[in-house]
Amino acid sequence: MKLLITACLVFFFQMLQAQNVDSTYAEKLGYPKGAKVVILHVDDAGMSYDSNEGAFNAILNGVATSCSVMMPCSWVPGFVHYMKQHPQIDAGLHLTLTSEWGGYRWGPLAGKSVVPGLVDTEGDLWPNVEDVVKHATAAEVYTEIKAQLDRALTMGFTPTHLDSHMGTLFASPAFTAVYVQLGLENHIPVMMPGGHATLIAKQMHSTNATIQQMRATGKILWDGGLPVLDDLHNESYDWQIPDSCKTDDKKLQKFKTQKYIAAIKSLKPGVTMMIMHCTATTEVFRNISASGDVRRGDMLTMIDPVFKKALADEHIILTTWRELMQRRIALNGK
């Protein structure tokens, strides 16, 4: 049955024609026509202690509304235990098929012997997306992402959604098919910009065929009873931090806040997920990654009153994956 489902999804992914975007998924979910509905989403929870602290700070003390957890990483128990004390936190799974840092790495939860195509010569997940596509099968990918979901459920953590670390699950149509399959089988929302996809198409230099494929997949998810994004903003990790801001939190906060304000002004109507990597960096984090300034800047923006005011001025409606699913369930009953 699973193979049949996968085959059908791959077929539809490749063959369905684009649906006319007459209305946004935001409108279908009951938001006002023309509304700009935004999920301010923190990636990489569970990756490190600093990652957890940054996510909690951005959500509980700032305006971030959602996050997702890297289940193969060491600080997942710390995140999940804290989250149980704060059940209002909207948290999904950052399905992880790569291990990109040089001295801090992790392996597959399914085990090397079960998914040999997912591991490198050190026994860890591959450090880049290209090697995952080259070496792993879709069956191995499905086995691993299901193991990550099973681990979460075993811990008493029911994710509000699924998304993809480093976009690996979008790097191959076969990978995307099993990603969608996991969401449909478990009735968990799946991050997929299946609406107008204006910003993500521009960032990825997408062809019309790619946009059609995303919209077709979005329709499969919608018809399966799940909410769908209209667009995805995934540019913040590439914003270059000026040297003058790297040692001054006030300057860093001002720089990143200005960038995020410009970003929200660029949004089109619909449900858009904005991806960031809020991290409360300590001196330890520099031994994990050189991206500390980028990540700390994201956290500082989320707790900045200036950014909060800008969201109100731009009439942004903030939401969570939990709320989107509740709205979708309500529609199923009508």
C-alpha positions as CSV (number, residue, x, y, z in Angstrom):
1,M,0.0,0.0,0.0
2,K,2.8,2.4,0.9
3,L,4.5,1.8,-2.4
4,L,1.2,2.4,-4.2
5,I,0.7,5.7,-2.4
6,T,4.3,6.8,-3.2
7,A,3.9,5.9,-6.9
8,C,0.6,7.9,-7.1
9,L,2.2,10.9,-5.4
10,V,5.2,10.9,-7.8
11,F,2.8,10.6,-10.7
12,F,0.7,13.5,-9.6
13,F,3.7,15.6,-8.7
14,Q,5.0,15.3,-12.2
15,M,1.8,15.2,-14.2
16,L,-0.8,17.5,-12.6
17,Q,-1.3,20.9,-14.3
18,A,-1.1,24.1,-12.3
19,Q,-4.3,25.1,-10.6
20,N,-5.6,28.6,-11.2
21,V,-4.7,30.7,-8.2
22,D,-8.1,32.4,-8.0
23,S,-7.9,32.8,-4.2
24,T,-5.2,32.4,-1.6
25,Y,-5.1,29.5,0.8
26,A,-5.4,32.2,3.5
27,E,-8.9,33.1,2.1
28,K,-9.8,29.4,1.9
29,L,-8.9,29.1,5.6
30,G,-11.2,31.9,6.5
31,Y,-8.9,34.9,6.6
32,P,-10.1,38.2,5.0
33,K,-9.5,38.7,1.3
34,G,-6.1,40.3,0.8
35,A,-4.9,39.4,4.2
36,K,-1.2,38.9,4.8
37,V,-1.0,36.0,7.2
38,V,2.5,35.1,8.5
39,I,4.2,32.3,10.4
40,L,7.4,33.7,11.9
41,H,9.3,30.4,12.1
42,V,12.5,29.4,13.9
43,D,14.4,26.5,12.4
44,D,17.0,24.2,14.2
45,A,15.5,23.8,17.7
46,G,17.2,20.9,19.4
47,M,20.4,21.4,17.5
48,S,22.2,22.9,20.5
49,Y,21.6,24.5,23.9
50,D,22.0,27.9,22.3
51,S,19.5,27.0,19.6
52,N,16.9,26.0,22.2
53,E,17.4,29.2,24.3
54,G,17.1,31.3,21.1
55,A,13.9,29.6,20.0
56,F,12.3,29.9,23.4
57,N,13.3,33.6,23.7
58,A,12.0,34.5,20.3
59,I,8.7,32.8,20.9
60,L,8.0,33.4,24.6
61,N,9.5,36.9,24.8
62,G,9.2,38.0,21.2
63,V,6.9,37.8,18.2
64,A,8.1,34.5,16.6
65,T,5.1,32.1,16.4
66,S,6.5,28.7,15.5
67,C,9.6,26.5,15.4
68,S,10.8,23.0,14.3
69,V,13.0,20.5,16.0
70,M,16.0,18.5,14.6
71,M,15.3,15.1,16.1
72,P,18.7,13.5,15.5
73,C,20.5,16.2,17.5
74,S,21.8,16.1,21.1
75,W,19.7,18.9,22.7
76,V,16.3,17.5,21.6
77,P,15.4,16.1,25.1
78,G,16.2,19.6,26.6
79,F,13.8,21.2,24.1
80,V,11.0,18.7,24.5
81,H,11.1,18.7,28.3
82,Y,10.9,22.5,28.4
83,M,8.2,22.5,25.7
84,K,6.0,20.3,27.9
85,Q,6.0,23.0,30.5
86,H,5.0,25.5,27.8
87,P,2.5,23.6,25.7
88,Q,1.4,26.8,23.8
89,I,4.7,26.6,21.8
90,D,4.0,25.7,18.2
91,A,6.6,23.1,17.3
92,G,7.0,20.8,14.3
93,L,9.8,18.5,13.0
94,H,12.7,19.9,11.0
95,L,13.2,16.6,9.2
96,T,17.0,16.2,9.1
97,L,18.9,14.3,6.4
98,T,22.2,16.2,6.6
99,S,24.9,16.9,9.2
100,E,26.7,20.0,8.0
101,W,29.0,21.1,10.7
102,G,32.7,20.0,10.8
103,G,33.2,19.1,14.5
104,Y,29.6,18.7,15.7
105,R,27.7,16.0,13.9
106,W,24.9,13.4,14.2
107,G,23.7,10.2,12.5
108,P,20.4,8.8,11.4
109,L,17.9,7.7,14.0
110,A,17.0,4.6,11.9
111,G,20.6,3.3,12.2
112,K,23.4,3.0,9.7
113,S,22.6,-0.6,8.8
114,V,19.0,0.3,7.9
115,V,19.7,3.4,5.9
116,P,23.3,3.0,4.6
117,G,22.8,5.4,1.7
118,L,22.2,8.3,4.2
119,V,25.6,8.1,5.9
120,D,29.1,9.2,5.0
121,T,32.4,7.5,5.8
122,E,32.2,8.7,9.4
123,G,28.8,7.1,9.9
124,D,27.1,10.5,10.1
125,L,24.5,12.0,7.8
126,W,26.0,13.5,4.7
127,P,27.2,17.1,5.1
128,N,25.4,18.4,2.0
129,V,22.2,17.9,0.0
130,E,23.9,16.8,-3.2
131,D,25.4,13.7,-1.6
132,V,22.1,12.7,-0.1
133,V,20.5,12.9,-3.5
134,K,23.5,11.0,-5.0
135,H,23.6,8.1,-2.5
136,A,20.2,7.7,-0.8
137,T,17.0,6.1,-2.1
138,A,13.6,7.5,-1.5
139,A,12.8,4.3,0.6
140,E,15.7,5.1,2.9
141,V,14.6,8.7,3.2
142,Y,11.1,7.6,4.1
143,T,12.5,5.2,6.7
144,E,14.6,7.9,8.4
145,I,12.0,10.7,8.4
146,K,9.4,8.2,9.8
147,A,12.0,7.2,12.5
148,Q,12.3,10.9,13.4
149,L,8.5,11.2,13.7
150,D,8.4,8.0,15.8
151,R,11.1,9.4,18.2
152,A,9.0,12.5,18.7
153,L,5.8,10.6,19.4
154,T,7.7,8.3,21.8
155,M,8.8,11.4,23.7
156,G,5.2,12.6,24.0
157,F,5.9,15.3,21.4
158,T,3.1,15.6,18.8
159,P,4.5,17.9,16.0
160,T,2.3,20.6,14.6
161,H,3.9,20.3,11.1
162,L,6.7,18.9,9.1
163,D,9.4,20.8,7.3
164,S,12.9,20.1,5.8
165,H,16.3,20.9,7.1
166,M,18.5,22.5,4.3
167,G,15.6,21.8,1.9
168,T,16.8,18.2,1.2
169,L,13.3,16.9,0.8
170,F,12.7,19.3,-2.1
171,A,15.9,18.2,-3.9
172,S,14.4,15.2,-5.6
173,P,10.8,14.6,-6.7
174,A,11.0,11.1,-5.1
175,F,12.1,12.6,-1.8
176,T,9.3,15.2,-2.0
177,A,6.8,12.3,-2.6
178,V,7.7,10.4,0.6
179,Y,7.8,13.7,2.6
180,V,4.2,14.4,1.4
181,Q,3.3,10.8,2.1
182,L,4.4,11.0,5.7
183,G,2.3,14.0,6.3
184,L,-0.8,12.5,4.7
185,E,-0.5,9.2,6.4
186,N,-0.2,10.9,9.8
187,H,-2.5,13.8,9.1
188,I,0.3,16.3,9.9
189,P,0.6,19.6,7.9
190,V,3.6,19.7,5.5
191,M,5.5,22.8,4.6
192,M,4.8,23.3,0.9
193,P,4.5,26.7,-0.8
194,G,1.6,25.6,-2.9
195,G,-0.1,28.9,-3.6
196,H,1.2,31.8,-5.7
197,A,4.8,31.1,-4.4
198,T,5.9,34.5,-5.5
199,L,8.9,35.0,-3.1
200,I,10.2,31.5,-3.1
201,A,10.0,31.2,-6.9
202,K,12.1,34.4,-7.2
203,Q,14.7,33.2,-4.7
204,M,15.0,29.8,-6.3
205,H,14.8,31.2,-9.9
206,S,12.1,28.6,-10.4
207,T,10.8,27.7,-13.8
208,N,7.0,27.7,-14.5
209,A,7.1,23.9,-14.4
210,T,8.5,24.0,-10.9
211,I,5.8,26.4,-9.7
212,Q,3.2,24.1,-11.3
213,Q,4.6,21.1,-9.4
214,M,4.5,23.0,-6.1
215,R,0.9,24.0,-6.7
216,A,-0.1,20.5,-7.8
217,T,1.5,19.1,-4.6
218,G,-0.3,21.8,-2.6
219,K,-3.6,20.7,-4.0
220,I,-2.9,17.1,-3.0
221,L,-2.2,18.2,0.5
222,W,-5.3,20.4,0.6
223,D,-7.5,17.7,-0.8
224,G,-6.0,15.4,1.9
225,G,-7.4,17.7,4.6
226,L,-4.2,19.6,5.4
227,P,-3.5,23.4,5.3
228,V,-1.2,24.8,2.6
229,L,1.1,27.8,2.5
230,D,0.8,30.4,-0.3
231,D,4.4,31.4,-0.1
232,L,7.7,30.8,1.7
233,H,10.3,33.5,2.6
234,N,13.7,31.8,3.1
235,E,16.3,34.6,2.4
236,S,17.4,35.7,5.9
237,Y,20.2,33.2,6.3
238,D,21.9,34.8,3.3
239,W,21.8,38.4,4.5
240,Q,25.4,39.5,5.0
241,I,26.2,41.0,8.4
242,P,28.4,44.1,8.2
243,D,31.6,43.8,10.3
244,S,30.6,46.8,12.3
245,C,27.5,44.9,13.7
246,K,29.2,41.7,14.7
247,T,30.4,42.9,18.1
248,D,27.6,45.3,18.9
249,D,24.2,43.8,19.7
250,K,22.4,47.1,19.3
251,K,23.8,47.6,15.8
252,L,23.1,44.0,14.9
253,Q,19.6,44.2,16.1
254,K,19.0,47.5,14.2
255,F,20.5,46.0,11.0
256,K,18.5,42.8,11.1
257,T,15.3,44.5,12.1
258,Q,15.5,46.8,9.1
259,K,16.0,43.8,6.8
260,Y,13.0,42.0,8.3
261,I,10.8,45.1,8.0
262,A,11.7,45.4,4.3
263,A,10.9,41.7,4.0
264,I,7.4,41.9,5.5
265,K,6.7,44.9,3.2
266,S,7.5,42.6,0.2
267,L,4.9,40.0,1.2
268,K,2.0,39.3,-1.0
269,P,-1.5,38.4,0.3
270,G,-1.8,34.8,1.6
271,V,-0.2,32.6,4.2
272,T,3.6,33.0,4.2
273,M,6.1,31.2,6.4
274,M,9.2,33.3,7.1
275,I,12.2,31.1,8.1
276,M,14.8,32.3,10.6
277,H,17.4,30.7,12.9
278,C,17.1,32.5,16.3
279,T,20.0,31.5,18.6
280,A,21.1,32.8,21.9
281,T,24.8,32.4,21.0
282,T,27.4,31.8,23.7
283,E,31.1,31.4,23.2
284,V,30.5,27.7,22.7
285,F,28.5,28.2,19.6
286,R,31.5,29.4,17.6
287,N,32.8,25.9,17.9
288,I,29.8,24.6,16.1
289,S,29.2,27.1,13.4
290,A,30.5,30.4,12.0
291,S,26.8,31.5,11.5
292,G,26.4,32.9,15.1
293,D,26.0,36.5,14.1
294,V,23.3,35.7,11.6
295,R,21.4,33.6,14.1
296,R,21.8,36.0,17.0
297,G,20.6,38.8,14.8
298,D,17.4,36.9,14.0
299,M,16.7,36.4,17.8
300,L,17.3,40.1,18.5
301,T,14.9,41.1,15.8
302,M,12.1,38.9,17.2
303,I,12.4,40.6,20.6
304,D,12.7,44.1,19.1
305,P,9.7,46.4,19.8
306,V,10.5,48.2,16.6
307,F,9.8,45.0,14.6
308,K,6.6,44.3,16.6
309,K,5.3,47.8,15.7
310,A,6.2,47.3,12.1
311,L,4.1,44.1,12.0
312,A,1.1,46.1,13.3
313,D,1.7,49.0,10.9
314,E,1.8,46.6,8.0
315,H,-1.4,44.9,9.2
316,I,0.3,41.5,9.4
317,I,-1.8,38.7,10.9
318,L,0.5,36.4,12.8
319,T,-0.5,32.7,13.0
320,T,0.8,29.2,13.9
321,W,0.7,25.8,12.2
322,R,-1.6,24.7,15.0
323,E,-4.1,27.4,14.1
324,L,-3.9,26.7,10.4
325,M,-4.7,23.0,11.1
326,Q,-7.6,24.0,13.4
327,R,-9.0,26.1,10.6
328,R,-8.6,23.3,8.1
329,I,-10.3,20.8,10.4
330,A,-13.2,23.3,10.8
331,L,-13.6,23.4,7.0
332,N,-13.7,19.6,6.8
333,G,-16.8,19.7,8.9
334,K,-18.7,22.1,6.7
